Amino acid sequence: MDIPFINRTRKLVGSYFLRKEMRIRTREVQSIGLDSARSIGIIFNAKDERTFKLIREFSDQLRGGGLRQVKSLGFVPKAEVASFLQSSQDFDFFTREDFNWYYKPQGRKVVGFMSEPFDILIDLRLSKFISLLFLVGLSRAQFKVGPFGKGYEDFYDLMIDVHGKEDLSYFIEQIQHYLKMLEGNSEEVTF
């Protein structure tokens, strides 16, 4: 059995259903600056302790002393959550088991996160997976921010190009910079 063929087929089927669902869902897009946001959702890949530490610090910064709600949802490759992740109360985690055959989210935590009407959704993943694009594409967030990628214009309201510098701390700095630029600007902004 050709596993790469099966995986390509799953991705094609998933992409088809994702785009189909995105066309029928409506949401009100509103550019919201960082200081105006009352609720922020973060999607990330919890691949190692260093990455998680950066995201936890960023989440604490965004929380601003409790001024806004910040929910974070991290992908972990295995069902067992690593010990460095278990001590975090403000974070939820999901695995491959939370998606169906063609990568559509079906787990309670994942579907609940997608249903949240966040002011801003921040995708901190620097690499794309169809399963996680479902989260972004079907999210009810008013403003979606993520990394630049050709073909992903329908997923994000603001894409940030890190110019080949695929470093999470640099990406976070860029997100903060551009979201602060939006503050007080209710019109469409082009970067």
FENBEL-V774995 format. One line per field, one symbol per residue. ss: DSSP state (a for helix, b for strand, c for the rest). psi: psi as a letter, one per 30 degrees, with the letter a starting at -180 (. if undefined). A space follows every 10 residues. Layout:
ss: ???
psi: ???
//
This chain:
ss: ccaaaaaaaa aaaaaaaaaa aaaacccccc ccccccccbb bbbbbcccaa aaaaaaaaaa aaacccccbb bbbbbccccc ccaaaacccc bbbbcaaabc ccccbccaaa aaaaaccccb bbbcccccca aaaaaaaccc ccbbbbbccc cccccccbbb cccccccaaa aaaaaaaaaa accccccccc c
psi: kjeeeeeeee eeeeeeeeee eeefkkljkk kkleffkfkk kkkljhflee eeeeeeeeee eefhggflkk kkjkkkflek klefffgjfg klllaffgla eggkkfkeee eeeefkikek kkjgkfkkke effeeeegkg kfkkkakkkk fgefekfjkk jghgiikeee eeeeeeeeee ffkgjflkkk .
//
